[in-house]
Amino acid sequence: MIGIFDSGAGGLSVFREIRKVLPQEQYIYFSDNAHCPYGEKSREYIIDRARHITEFLLSKGAEIIVVACNTATAAAIADLRREYGIRFIGMEPAIKPAAQCTRTGTVGVLATAGTLNADKYKNTREKFADGIRIVEHVGQGFVELVESGKTIGKEAEETVGRSLGPLLAEGADTIVLGCTHYPFLADTIRKVASQLVPGRHVTIIDPAPAVASHLLEVMKEENLLKPVPEGYGISLYSSGDPAALERTFNSLQCP
């Protein structure tokens, strides 16, 4: 069984990609929406929550855990790997593919404050951004939009524009989505970008497909792929309102 957790519903964007490569697996998803968002929380707070959630997922039979949250990955995954005897798959800042993709030489990164301030992100930026200009902005209000199901429409466009606009003004033609909530706003991001810079093609980089591919490879290495698939199933759990998570799951059109 594959365990997946996030501060809220954002990790469902990762689940969507995982299911494409592992369609006949059993899943357990935990949304920590009673404590969402993580972006402004302390590292110690996030580590404590990650431990609590890991214990819960293990109690439900998880054999491998995907930390489907950039902020939690940056803050807690090293501790989780030291403390537990299973494999953890985390989110990687997609600077490398963005650097290879940009034509203007400027890459914009939308992420939470926790991700942008983390050593993991800074180290990745330094490693792969040689010769590329990186501009960053916190996606203010993005998580709240997704958690409330408001991924399209005037409110979403105005909120996205306030954080995306400064990156486009700096010349960015490639936007890295550094939070798992943000892919659910991809259509709105594209629409706003086309309005703000109509003559510029803007590429959006979502790291979730690469995470799904990595999970598949690790499961092969660890002999976690079942000889006879058990058949798809997903159990949803929440630290907040379970009904709200189920509504979000359905509204975000997860498979």
C-alpha positions, -999 to 999 in steps of 0.1 A, spaced: 0 0 0 12 35 -9 8 62 17 6 98 5 3 129 27 2 167 23 -9 197 43 -42 196 25 -56 186 -9 -25 197 -29 -9 162 -28 -38 150 -49 -20 165 -78 8 141 -72 -16 112 -66 -31 119 -101 3 114 -117 12 84 -95 -19 66 -105 -11 69 -142 21 48 -137 7 26 -109 -30 22 -118 -36 -11 -99 -23 -1 -64 -39 5 -31 -35 41 -17 -41 59 15 -41 96 14 -39 119 45 -48 155 43 -36 176 73 -60 203 65 -67 211 102 -31 224 102 -30 238 66 -12 257 52 23 246 62 41 275 44 44 298 73 48 271 100 81 265 118 103 236 108 98 220 142 60 222 139 61 205 104 84 178 116 61 170 145 31 168 121 51 146 96 59 121 124 23 120 136 10 114 100 37 88 93 27 68 124 -9 69 112 -1 58 77 21 29 90 -7 18 113 -29 16 82 -5 -6 63 16 18 42 47 2 28 62 33 12 53 70 18 52 99 -6 56 132 11 35 150 -15 43 185 -1 73 206 -10 73 224 24 71 191 44 97 175 22 121 204 28 115 205 65 110 169 75 120 142 50 156 139 62 143 132 98 117 108 86 143 88 66 165 86 97 138 75 121 117 50 101 126 18 83 107 24 51 114 45 20 101 80 17 97 98 -17 98 136 -16 92 165 -39 121 179 -58 123 216 -68 121 214 -106 149 239 -113 169 216 -136 141 210 -162 131 246 -161 167 258 -167 168 235 -198 135 248 -210 138 286 -207 144 307 -238 147 341 -221 172 328 -195 148 337 -167 129 312 -146 102 321 -122 95 300 -91 62 300 -73 63 283 -39 56 288 -2 78 308 20 89 275 38 101 260 5 119 291 -7 137 295 26 147 258 29 183 246 23 170 218 0 156 244 -24 186 267 -22 210 239 -28 190 227 -59 189 263 -72 227 267 -68 234 233 -85 212 236 -116 207 273 -122 242 281 -135 238 308 -161 201 311 -155 184 339 -136 160 327 -110 132 350 -97 109 339 -69 76 347 -54 53 332 -27 20 321 -42 0 342 -18 -35 328 -13 -29 299 -38 -33 271 -12 -65 287 2 -80 288 -33 -74 251 -39 -86 241 -5 -118 259 -11 -122 246 -47 -119 280 -63 -94 271 -90 -110 291 -118 -129 324 -121 -123 360 -113 -111 356 -77 -86 329 -87 -73 350 -116 -69 381 -95 -51 361 -67 -28 344 -92 -20 376 -110 -7 393 -79 20 367 -75 26 357 -111 28 392 -124 61 402 -107 78 371 -122 66 378 -157 76 414 -153 111 402 -146 111 383 -180 103 348 -168 91 325 -196 92 293 -175 73 290 -142 82 262 -117 53 252 -95 70 247 -61 39 236 -42 17 206 -49 -14 227 -46 -4 249 -75 -10 225 -104 -47 227 -97 -44 264 -107 -24 256 -139 -52 266 -163 -57 299 -144 -19 305 -144 -18 300 -182 -48 323 -187 -34 351 -166 0 347 -182 -15 350 -217 -32 382 -206 -2 398 -189 24 389 -216 4 380 -247 34 378 -269 53 354 -247 49 316 -245 50 307 -208 59 271 -199 47 256 -166 68 230 -149 50 205 -126 74 181 -108 47 156 -100 52 133 -131 89 130 -123 80 121 -87 56 94 -99 83 79 -122 108 79 -93 83 62 -70 78 34 -96 115 28 -98 119 27 -60 90 3 -57 107 -20 -82 140 -18 -63 122 -26 -30 101 -54 -45 69 -36 -35 51 -42 -67 27 -70 -62 30 -100 -86 -7 -100 -89 -22 -65 -86 -48 -61 -59 -69 -37 -78 -71 1 -74 -85 16 -42 -80 48 -22 -88 56 14 -90 93 23 -83 106 58 -82 141 71 -72 158 103 -100 182 97 -134 177 79 -133 143 60 -164 154 40 -146 185 29 -116 164 16 -140 141 -3 -157 171 -19 -123 185 -29 -112 151 -42 -143 150 -64 -142 186 -75 -105 184 -85 -115 155 -108 -90 130 -93 -92 96 -109 
